[in-house]
Amino acid sequence: MGCEVSADDEQRRIDEDTRRESNWKRWGPYLAERQWGTVREDYSATGECWTYLPHDHARSRAYRWGEDGLLGITDRECRLCFALALWNGRDPILKERLFGLSGPEGNHGEDVKELYYYLDATPTASYLKGLYKYPQREFPYASLVAEGARRTQADPEFDLEDTGLFDDGRYFDVTVEYAKAGPEDILVRVTASNRGPDAATLHLLPTLWQRNTWSWGRRGEGYWDKGRISRLDDTTLLAEHPSLGRYRLACEPVGGAAPRFLFTDNETNAERLFGAASASPWVKDAFHRHVVGAEAHAVNPDGVGTRAAAWHTLDVPAGASAVVRLRLSAESVELAHPFDEGFDAVFEARIAEADAFFAARRSAALTAEERRVVRQADAGLLWSKQFYHFVVEHWLDGDPAQPPPPPGREGVRNAEWRHLYARDVLSMPDKWEYPWFAAWDTAFHCVAMARIDAGFAKQQVLLLCREWYMHPNGQLPAYEFAFGDVNPPVHAWAAWRVFSLAKQSGQGRDLAFLESAFQKCLVNFTWWVNRKDVDGNNLFTGGFLGLDNVGVFDRSKPLPGGGHLDQADGTAWMAFYCTTMLAIALELARDNAAYADIASKFFEHFMAITQAMNRLGGTGLWEPQDGFYYDLAHVDGQTFPMRVRSVVGLIPLLAAESLEEQHLQHLPLFKKRLDWFLENKPEVASHISLAEPRPGHLHRILSIPTREQLVRVLRYVLDEREFLSPFGVRSLSRVHGEHPYVIDLGGSRHEVRYAPAESDTGMFGGNSNWRGPVWMPINYLLIEALKRHHHFYGHSLRVECPVGSGRMLTLLEVAAELEARIARLFLPDESGRRPCHGDDARYSGSPHFRDLVLFHEYFHGDTGRGLGASHQTGWTALAANILERVAETRAERSVEG
């Protein structure tokens, strides 16, 4: 274009949106990848969400709480949606959404069975790029279900790649790009590339529709009257919505031929599903019936509805591509020629601006390959924003215009969360596998997001603490299957890290954000203290705490045969909560002395927890013989440690915070209380050490483990026969492969065995596994903790890494070693193979796969193969931050060398 491009262009859009000068974030990738099979769409008597609205119903049934589509976009209130629909001439179903096995169908729980990739995105969605690989042969819906049923928990999952559909290249790469010419002017470019040896036909139906808000008999916020979509001319659709206004979708003719417009309503096909009359003769599955089933009368001949599609038939030669261009714009945007030379120029500008934006926000030390991985991690994080709507009160009561809920339904789940009112754009763990928020996932998303859109990260941190999410008693909602479950309390850590990362990026000290987050976390902290300290002795329970099957049994339920657990991780999480709140309070006290008193409260609470964890009953949760922290079981009057070497025993390492003496001089009230405590409580002084790493620079460390305990635990962490894998720290020691932990309780035998891949138990649905694989969030926290410990101990503390190697490293060097191992998951080795892709040769050999990266939920403890949800960006987007650190460490060593 010849115009100068700057990283400031995207930042300008972010700032204009923040100041509400221009609504740049109104439109984005907020459309779910899966709405079917969710709790919020489940109105059954038993809470069987997978069978109440399965994939087979999705094409025919109007959703109550949201929409889904294939690589689509919507406005932030999900009023008007746009996505792709595809047909290869062979499939039994029009491809309008991603397919996968439900929880009961998969041998390891729910699992998407598609190949799709998030390639690029900016914070304002000024540019988005996604890729879907669509087979030219019939999609194997039935065989995927059958094979999933045949396989056991001992078998790996059977994925689409395993069917052979992609072996000879007979598929389409369908790439969709979105570029904004303005806040209300969105350009769409769809490129269908035939990767096969023969010409092939693709039916492409870009679809525009309105979410059904009118069929439920309710009025008020979010319940709008029925709008309409109609034909404006041969190449243009007009959408009219009561709240959003009037929008046009212009469709460029392809090869001189205008698309054929199809119309229907977003209404349930009750005849097909229930044998009853539908509310409209034109129903949701009309396009499927018309295109695939050749039902000429399935669509509305009057050219009007609330769903419309532009049907293109593309004959694509072997190795060639076809391009379809569209433009969605508000009627107020003047467009005399929507597809003139300026169309592609907008794409060129937005791509260049995105390049400049990320170049400015990510380290210059990254190699080209590292930068490619980081860019896709950031893209996945931004694509994973989703409109999430769930008003629990309305859901429990049912809707006036619908059949009443079945008796007893309120006892199924979430009856105590009637106040929860969600109607927001939220960061999702995975928009197909987990298209609902999870409190502790959100915390990690925010830390990953802080490097590229700190404003959105801050908004997400605060949102779950607002009164329409947080329970009146102070509990944060866990996730929609059970809002009352308990996730690890990492929200304060997220607030502190987002504040710090934004400050490091030159955005200043946002004290208003930090203070607001702190006040909300105070309420949540109080809930923890009152509800999870069973005996009032500062040893905490908490349930499964996000670690699913890590325990010998389901820790969210009573012990078999009675009794209870003092949890090493539950207690350590609370100590970590204390040190984080202490750090925040001390930061706020720099400007408001009142926070010094609150800081003293968290200091004393931390010391009480630390003393209990290390000394209560003699040694607390510390087992001096083994040199490790364990859960403590209380059963039939007996107390004994559950000797499982798992990530549970590593959480105590996270609770470490340095107090700089020079900073404390400016906080006399806090320093006075600290000095009194040290003088009068000598029994806990061993967990507050003082050092002078350089003359005149005194600082202390608050830490659960003493130096000796830290070294002993790290002896396990850094042993490749135990926790240390080639790709980070495992969630369970490898020693339990040959030596499983076995215990008899309540007349039953319970066992924990090292399982480095998918779960071999059905606990928590069986779709995640904390008994061996590498998990990004825990590794990230552990690396940060090692750096905090190093900040205090410095070069005075070195440990052998790996154990048996003779290499003695500082804790900072150990952290760098762990970061390098994690980075290896995503980077190609000398043969071009990325460990995260396992043994699939396509990702190292095919030019159409080679540069694509998936960010899985967790990774094989020995090989690094990606497992679980395949698009967990999500917390695995933290890989971007880790790759940056690896690059910067490499650069620093190069300078030093």
Secondary structure by P-SEA (a helix, b strand, c coil): cccccccaaaaaaaaaaaacccccccccccccccccccccccccccccccccccccccccccccccccccccccccccccccbbbbbcccccccccbbbbbccccccccccccbbbbbccccccccbbbbbbbbbccccaaaaaaaaaaaccccccccccccccccccccccbbbbbbbbccccbbbbbbbbbbcccccccccccbbbbbcccccccccccccccccccccccccbbbbbbccccbbbbbbccccccccbbbbbccccccccccccccccccccaaaaaaaccccccccccccccccccbbbbbbccccbbbbbbbbbbccccccccccccaaaaaaaaaaaaaaaaaaacccccccaaaaaaaaaaaaaaaaccccccccaaaaaaccccccccccccccccccccccbbbbcccccccccccccccaaaaaaaaaaaccccaaaaaaaaacccccccccccccccccccccccccccaaaaaaaaaaaaaaaaccccaaaaaaaaaaaaaaaaaaaaacccccccccccccccccccccccccccccccccccccaaaaaaaaaaaaaaaaaaaaaaaccccaaaaaaaaaaaaaaaaaaaccccccccccccccbbbbbbbcccbbbbccccccccccccccbbbbbcccccccaaaaaaaaaaaaccccccccbbbbcccccccccccccccaaaaaaaaaaaaccccccccccccccccccccccbbbbcccccccccccccccccccccccccccbbbbaaaaaaaaaaaaaaaaaccccbbbbccccccccccaaaaaaaaaaaaaacccccccccccccccccccccccccccccccccccccccccccccccccccccaaaaaaaaaaaaaaaaaaac
